[in-house]
Amino acid sequence: MAAVAAAQGQARRALRLEAASRRLKRKWELHTGPAGSPLDATFARFLNPARQALDDDARAEAAADGFRMTDEQAIEYALSDRE
């Protein structure tokens, strides 16, 4: 969902979803492959424009927002159309 948001030009949403996703992966010990895998490279390619669209403070704020989401909030946010 983060990559979709980034492709749609929703940089803050993309970075919030990325942070929420990382938190959930850590919490549930989910692994999508080794660091530097082709999947990581593809994900980074989609998210880099979103990262570049925001300044340091806005990126940090979006990431903090995503990390603070509960599991339920993250799922609800991912399924919503809110920026």
N, CA, C and O of each residue as an XYZ file, in Angstrom:
332
protein
N       0.817     -1.180      0.000
C       0.000      0.000      0.000
C       0.875      1.264      0.000
O       0.494      2.287     -0.568
N       2.032      1.184      0.632
C       2.936      2.337      0.652
C       3.405      2.665     -0.760
O       3.477      3.835     -1.135
N       3.722      1.641     -1.540
C       4.174      1.866     -2.910
C       3.054      2.457     -3.764
O       3.310      3.309     -4.615
N       1.834      2.018     -3.546
C       0.690      2.564     -4.281
C       0.522      4.040     -3.943
O       0.336      4.868     -4.834
N       0.586      4.366     -2.659
C       0.462      5.765     -2.244
C       1.572      6.609     -2.869
O       1.319      7.723     -3.327
N       2.792      6.085     -2.891
C       3.905      6.821     -3.486
C       3.662      7.045     -4.977
O       3.912      8.134     -5.493
N       3.178      6.023     -5.661
C       2.903      6.145     -7.101
C       1.808      7.165     -7.378
O       1.765      7.759     -8.455
N       0.928      7.366     -6.409
C      -0.152      8.329     -6.560
C       0.247      9.724     -6.077
O      -0.587     10.629     -6.035
N       1.515      9.898     -5.715
C       2.002     11.195     -5.278
C       1.639     11.550     -3.847
O       1.713     12.717     -3.464
N       1.247     10.564     -3.052
C       0.883     10.792     -1.648
C       2.088     10.453     -0.766
O       2.133      9.403     -0.125
N       3.051     11.360     -0.749
C       4.328     11.093     -0.085
C       4.170     10.833      1.409
O       4.718      9.856      1.919
N       3.439     11.679      2.119
C       3.285     11.478      3.569
C       2.599     10.151      3.869
O       3.018      9.412      4.760
N       1.554      9.859      3.127
C       0.835      8.600      3.322
C       1.768      7.406      3.062
O       1.775      6.433      3.815
N       2.540      7.504      1.997
C       3.462      6.416      1.658
C       4.453      6.158      2.793
O       4.706      5.009      3.154
N       5.005      7.225      3.348
C       6.004      7.049      4.405
C       5.371      6.627      5.727
O       5.989      5.900      6.505
N       4.149      7.074      5.988
C       3.437      6.574      7.179
C       3.198      5.070      7.051
O       3.430      4.309      7.991
N       2.733      4.661      5.880
C       2.452      3.230      5.663
C       3.727      2.398      5.708
O       3.727      1.283      6.230
N       4.803      2.933      5.166
C       6.082      2.215      5.222
C       6.507      1.996      6.673
O       6.915      0.895      7.045
N       6.410      3.045      7.488
C       6.812      2.939      8.895
C       5.907      1.967      9.645
O       6.387      1.156     10.436
N       4.611      2.046      9.402
C       3.684      1.121     10.055
C       3.998     -0.311      9.640
O       3.958     -1.225     10.463
N       4.306     -0.499      8.378
C       4.646     -1.828      7.867
C       5.913     -2.374      8.534
O       5.964     -3.542      8.919
N       6.930     -1.520      8.667
C       8.169     -1.969      9.327
C       7.909     -2.356     10.779
O       8.446     -3.350     11.268
N       7.080     -1.562     11.470
C       6.767     -1.873     12.863
C       6.045     -3.210     12.960
O       6.366     -4.031     13.818
N       5.079     -3.426     12.089
C       4.331     -4.687     12.106
C       5.220     -5.876     11.767
O       5.103     -6.935     12.383
N       6.106     -5.708     10.794
C       7.031     -6.792     10.443
C       7.900     -7.164     11.633
O       8.111     -8.343     11.919
N       8.405     -6.136     12.331
C       9.231     -6.399     13.504
C       8.434     -7.091     14.602
O       8.880     -8.076     15.190
N       7.247     -6.554     14.862
C       6.410     -7.099     15.932
C       6.082     -8.574     15.687
O       6.174     -9.400     16.595
N       5.708     -8.883     14.476
C       5.281    -10.250     14.148
C       6.420    -11.108     13.612
O       6.208    -12.247     13.197
N       7.645    -10.546     13.625
C       8.837    -11.250     13.158
C       8.653    -11.791     11.741
O       8.985    -12.939     11.443
N       8.119    -10.937     10.888
C       7.913    -11.292      9.488
C       9.155    -10.902      8.697
O       9.736     -9.840      8.920
N       9.548    -11.749      7.793
C      10.734    -11.484      6.993
C      10.357    -11.577      5.518
O       9.707    -12.531      5.089
N      10.771    -10.577      4.756
C      10.475    -10.573      3.327
C      11.715    -10.915      2.514
O      11.735    -10.754      1.294
N      12.726    -11.376      3.188
C      13.961    -11.739      2.508
C      15.121    -10.961      3.102
O      14.927    -10.091      3.951
N      16.321    -11.275      2.655
C      17.500    -10.607      3.194
C      17.553     -9.146      2.763
O      17.015     -8.759      1.726
N      18.219     -8.353      3.590
C      18.424     -6.943      3.234
C      19.158     -6.874      1.906
O      20.072     -7.658      1.647
N      18.757     -5.945      1.079
C      19.384     -5.817     -0.236
C      18.820     -6.763     -1.276
O      19.350     -6.858     -2.383
N      17.751     -7.463     -0.932
C      17.141     -8.396     -1.877
C      16.482     -7.624     -3.020
O      16.271     -6.417     -2.909
N      16.160     -8.304     -4.106
C      15.443     -7.633     -5.200
C      14.130     -7.000     -4.734
O      13.733     -5.954     -5.247
N      13.460     -7.621     -3.774
C      12.221     -7.051     -3.254
C      12.496     -5.723     -2.553
O      11.753     -4.759     -2.732
N      13.565     -5.672     -1.753
C      13.960     -4.417     -1.098
C      14.265     -3.332     -2.129
O      13.865     -2.180     -1.960
N      14.959     -3.695     -3.175
C      15.330     -2.727     -4.214
C      14.083     -2.201     -4.927
O      13.993     -1.009     -5.218
N      13.141     -3.067     -5.203
C      11.901     -2.645     -5.859
C      11.115     -1.717     -4.953
O      10.615     -0.683     -5.397
N      11.008     -2.081     -3.694
C      10.276     -1.255     -2.732
C      10.928      0.122     -2.610
O      10.235      1.139     -2.592
N      12.249      0.155     -2.528
C      12.975      1.416     -2.425
C      12.758      2.275     -3.665
O      12.609      3.493     -3.567
N      12.739      1.636     -4.829
C      12.536      2.377     -6.067
C      11.183      3.088     -6.067
O      11.069      4.211     -6.557
N      10.167      2.437     -5.523
C       8.843      3.059     -5.454
C       8.790      4.171     -4.403
O       8.122      5.185     -4.607
N       9.484      3.986     -3.290
C       9.390      4.940     -2.188
C      10.363      6.114     -2.274
O      10.140      7.137     -1.627
N      11.418      5.993     -3.044
C      12.391      7.085     -3.129
C      11.771      8.408     -3.567
O      12.114      9.441     -2.993
N      10.873      8.429     -4.557
C      10.257      9.721     -4.908
C       9.470     10.330     -3.745
O       9.455     11.550     -3.584
N       8.826      9.502     -2.946
C       8.090     10.011     -1.783
C       9.069     10.594     -0.766
O       8.804     11.644     -0.182
N      10.178      9.928     -0.556
C      11.186     10.445      0.381
C      11.745     11.771     -0.109
O      11.959     12.689      0.683
N      11.981     11.873     -1.403
C      12.553     13.096     -1.968
C      11.552     14.244     -1.983
O      11.953     15.408     -2.011
N      10.270     13.940     -1.965
C       9.240     14.987     -2.026
C       9.089     15.737     -0.707
O       8.516     16.827     -0.671
N       9.598     15.159      0.370
C       9.438     15.766      1.700
C      10.788     16.181      2.260
O      11.814     15.573      1.954
N      10.778     17.224      3.086
C      12.017     17.611      3.760
C      12.258     16.678      4.948
O      11.416     15.838      5.267
N      13.399     16.832      5.588
C      13.780     15.937      6.689
C      12.731     15.903      7.800
O      12.379     14.831      8.293
N      12.237     17.071      8.189
C      11.251     17.130      9.274
C       9.958     16.422      8.895
O       9.393     15.691      9.709
N       9.488     16.627      7.682
C       8.245     15.998      7.240
C       8.412     14.482      7.128
O       7.499     13.730      7.469
N       9.576     14.033      6.651
C       9.838     12.582      6.587
C       9.838     11.984      7.987
O       9.245     10.930      8.216
N      10.495     12.648      8.915
C      10.565     12.150     10.293
C       9.175     12.126     10.927
O       8.825     11.176     11.629
N       8.392     13.161     10.682
C       7.037     13.213     11.236
C       6.162     12.100     10.668
O       5.422     11.455     11.411
N       6.238     11.873      9.370
C       5.442     10.814      8.754
C       5.847      9.448      9.298
O       4.992      8.609      9.583
N       7.147      9.227      9.439
C       7.623      7.951      9.983
C       7.157      7.769     11.421
O       6.714      6.683     11.796
N       7.252      8.815     12.223
C       6.805      8.729     13.622
C       5.311      8.430     13.687
O       4.870      7.626     14.509
N       4.532      9.079     12.818
C       3.091      8.805     12.773
C       2.832      7.329     12.489
O       1.991      6.704     13.135
N       3.553      6.782     11.529
C       3.365      5.372     11.175
C       3.763      4.424     12.283
O       3.061      3.447     12.545
N       4.891      4.700     12.946
C       5.351      3.839     14.042
C       4.402      3.870     15.235
O       4.285      2.885     15.964
N       3.724      5.000     15.435
C       2.805      5.113     16.578
C       1.471      4.400     16.360
O       0.731      4.168     17.317
N       1.161      4.053     15.119
C      -0.130      3.416     14.851
C      -0.192      2.036     15.496
O       0.778      1.278     15.480
N      -1.346      1.731     16.058
C      -1.580      0.367     16.520
C      -1.778     -0.507     15.285
O      -1.908      0.003     14.173
N      -1.801     -1.800     15.478
C      -2.061     -2.708     14.355
C      -3.376     -2.346     13.669
O      -3.453     -2.247     12.445
N      -4.399     -2.153     14.484
C      -5.722     -1.856     13.945
C      -5.736     -0.524     13.201
O      -6.338     -0.407     12.134
N      -5.070      0.477     13.768
C      -5.015      1.785     13.111
C      -4.276      1.696     11.777
O      -4.688      2.308     10.791
N      -3.194      0.941     11.751
C      -2.419      0.797     10.517
C      -3.249      0.133      9.421
O      -3.224      0.562      8.268
N      -3.975     -0.906      9.784
C      -4.813     -1.598      8.800
C      -5.933     -0.686      8.322
O      -6.211     -0.608      7.125
N      -6.571     -0.003      9.254
C      -7.645      0.925      8.895
C      -7.119      2.029      7.980
O      -7.759      2.374      6.986
N      -5.969      2.575      8.310
C      -5.379      3.646      7.515
C      -5.026      3.134      6.108
O      -5.284      3.813      5.114
N      -4.447      1.958      6.036
C      -4.068      1.388      4.740
C      -5.277      1.180      3.841
O      -5.189      1.344      2.624
N      -6.387      0.824      4.433
C      -7.601      0.561      3.659
C      -8.425      1.810      3.376
O      -9.375      1.769      2.595
N      -8.062      2.917      4.009
C      -8.818      4.170      3.812
C      -8.233      4.941      2.629
O      -7.240      4.538      2.024
N      -8.880      6.053      2.328
C      -8.339      6.926      1.280
C      -7.793      8.226      1.870
O      -7.584      9.204      1.153
N      -7.564      8.224      3.192
C      -7.017      9.419      3.850
C      -5.560      9.628      3.478
O      -4.799      8.674      3.312
N      -5.193     10.872      3.352
C      -3.787     11.231      3.075
C      -3.061     11.089      4.398
O      -1.855     11.328      4.470
